[in-house]
Amino acid sequence: MKFTIVYASATGHTEDIAERLDQLLPDSELKELSDLKSIQDIETCEALICCTPTWNTGSDVKRSGTTWDDYVEQIPTLNCSGKPVAIVGLGDSAAFSKFFCDAMEELYTAFKKAGGNLIGQVSGDDYIFDDSKSMIDGMFCGLPIDEDNESEKTQDRLEAWCQTILNETNA
Ligand SMILES: Cc1cc2nc3c(=O)[nH]c(=O)nc-3n(C[C@H](O)[C@H](O)[C@H](O)COP(=O)(O)O)c2cc1C
């Protein structure tokens, strides 16, 4: 299965993580969200990984602070029926401990409404944080990455998670 990795980034962390995912997956392509001709391009992807930071602390809507905010209301109108969709969130679990990677949930919910098959949920056990809108039924709805405080954990997290989503799509 081919994964299309779509990212938006303000200061480069999310871009770097998207590139590293592209290197780890056997069959993938990398796209910056702002380079898509239209958000409808996403409908043609076989499987999707959406990478977003959180910048708009505490906000209910448009939490990313990137180009994702321009599209998040449109995503539920797409036809992503049955498409595997996985979310990666960049955040800071120390300085923004009550809002850790909040933007992941917004994309998760939008793609779920579009009919996507949301994969790649992650246990919170390996993270120290107070709260996150991205915890759903006791699991993170995607992969949180904290380059500000725990960059030494990132490679292991990425490798384990790639294996998870490959297993989930081969099942
Ligand atoms: C003003 C500001 C607000 C932020 N708000 C949050 C937040 O609410 N939740 C969070 O987890 N991280 C927050 N962060 C941390 C960023 O999401 C984090 O540094 C991320 O890696 C940035 O990704 P980017 O370089 O791709 O833009 C914030 C950072 C700044 C400077």
The ligand as an SDF file (V2000), in Angstrom:
LIG
                    3D

 31 33  0  0  0  0  0  0  0  0999 V2000
    3.2730   30.1270   20.6680 C   0  0  0  0  0  0  0  0  0  0  0  0
    3.3490   28.6260   20.6480 C   0  0  0  0  0  0  0  0  0  0  0  0
    2.1900   27.8940   20.8790 C   0  0  0  0  0  0  0  0  0  0  0  0
    2.2360   26.4870   20.9150 C   0  0  0  0  0  0  0  0  0  0  0  0
    1.1140   25.7950   21.2570 N   0  0  0  0  0  0  0  0  0  0  0  0
    1.2010   24.4440   21.4590 C   0  0  0  0  0  0  0  0  0  0  0  0
    0.0870   23.6980   21.9510 C   0  0  0  0  0  0  0  0  0  0  0  0
   -0.9810   24.2290   22.2450 O   0  0  0  0  0  0  0  0  0  0  0  0
    0.2320   22.3470   22.1000 N   0  0  0  0  0  0  0  0  0  0  0  0
    1.4030   21.7090   21.8190 C   0  0  0  0  0  0  0  0  0  0  0  0
    1.4760   20.4970   22.0010 O   0  0  0  0  0  0  0  0  0  0  0  0
    2.4780   22.3890   21.3250 N   0  0  0  0  0  0  0  0  0  0  0  0
    2.4050   23.7310   21.1460 C   0  0  0  0  0  0  0  0  0  0  0  0
    3.4870   24.4200   20.6720 N   0  0  0  0  0  0  0  0  0  0  0  0
    4.7100   23.6870   20.2940 C   0  0  0  0  0  0  0  0  0  0  0  0
    4.8030   23.4190   18.7940 C   0  0  0  0  0  0  0  0  0  0  0  0
    3.6620   22.7290   18.3280 O   0  0  0  0  0  0  0  0  0  0  0  0
    6.0420   22.5580   18.5130 C   0  0  0  0  0  0  0  0  0  0  0  0
    7.2020   23.3310   18.7570 O   0  0  0  0  0  0  0  0  0  0  0  0
    6.1010   21.9520   17.1270 C   0  0  0  0  0  0  0  0  0  0  0  0
    7.2010   21.0700   17.0500 O   0  0  0  0  0  0  0  0  0  0  0  0
    6.1940   22.9940   16.0280 C   0  0  0  0  0  0  0  0  0  0  0  0
    6.1310   22.3460   14.7820 O   0  0  0  0  0  0  0  0  0  0  0  0
    6.5530   23.0660   13.4100 P   0  0  0  0  0  0  0  0  0  0  0  0
    8.0260   23.4360   13.5600 O   0  0  0  0  0  0  0  0  0  0  0  0
    6.3430   22.0540   12.3630 O   0  0  0  0  0  0  0  0  0  0  0  0
    5.6710   24.2680   13.2540 O   0  0  0  0  0  0  0  0  0  0  0  0
    3.4530   25.8180   20.6430 C   0  0  0  0  0  0  0  0  0  0  0  0
    4.6200   26.5690   20.3870 C   0  0  0  0  0  0  0  0  0  0  0  0
    4.5800   27.9490   20.4260 C   0  0  0  0  0  0  0  0  0  0  0  0
    5.8620   28.7190   20.2310 C   0  0  0  0  0  0  0  0  0  0  0  0
  1  2  1  0
  2  3  1  0
  2 30  2  0
  3  4  2  0
  4  5  1  0
  4 28  1  0
  5  6  2  0
  6  7  1  0
  6 13  1  0
  7  8  2  0
  7  9  1  0
  9 10  1  0
 10 11  2  0
 10 12  1  0
 12 13  2  0
 13 14  1  0
 14 15  1  0
 14 28  1  0
 15 16  1  0
 16 17  1  0
 16 18  1  0
 18 19  1  0
 18 20  1  0
 20 21  1  0
 20 22  1  0
 22 23  1  0
 23 24  1  0
 24 25  2  0
 24 26  1  0
 24 27  1  0
 28 29  2  0
 29 30  1  0
 30 31  1  0
M  END
$$$$
